[in-house]
């Protein structure tokens, strides 16, 4: 997550590669397909990612990134800094790895084709941003990525005509608008803090994660936390807070374990949300 927030490392190009791989089966794709989808020459893509890889490697070797216990086969050493991230001890020797191994895995097929694979840690970090809808429009980006014709492939039997993609986008926007209107009800307010300013509120789907059911209404901060499964509620309507949040973040976001939900919700759909909350929490440990 630290890498994704560092513009000096994660350029727009790198984030587009993340998006491309995130929506592919098994988070895997042919390197040349990635280059074509980004409308760029294959060697230029390698050069751009190689530069970012070297930046990541330098940050790691300087002790500015948390040590990955899963990749290194050892537990983290170091203390919690102000942001709550594990820092390497000054005398800890980082494991030597190829630059791309800090974000991507790779494999080679029998015919010599090389594939890029988004690492599990990178998938989890990117999913948190997507589910929190930090940029907005991720669903529309997915529709466009699935439209093979948009990548310049002509005469492909399986390519969607452009009017199909335009129709999907228009239908999605209409469903999203209806979902928000339906979810707000007569007295919209944030489920956590009770904020009532209409222009700041947003409805977040949960459970089945679609627009067919009413969502829960939140302010931007608490809505992003809920969408990213950093907070959830038990069957009694009490707030549960993920261990992924630091004490400083809990204080900044005015979160207290056991706070009562301001709005009612579906227990069945909240159980689905809570299961993902628990799964993500176990991965963090």
Secondary structure, DSSP 8 states (H G I E B T S, - for coil): -TTTT-TTTS-HHHHHHHHHHHTSGGGEEEHHHHHHHTTS-HHHHHHHHHHHHHHHHHHHHTT-S---HHHHTS---S-B-TTS-B---TT-------GGGGTEEEEE-TTS-EEEEE-HHHHHHHHHHHHTTSSS-HHHHHHHHH-GGGGT--S-TT---HHHHHHHHHHHHHHHHHHHHHHH-SS---TTT----GGGEEEE--TT-STTS--EEEEHHHHHHHHTTSEEE-TTSBEEE-TTS-HHHHHHTT--TT-B-SS---HHHHHHHHHHHHHHHHHH-
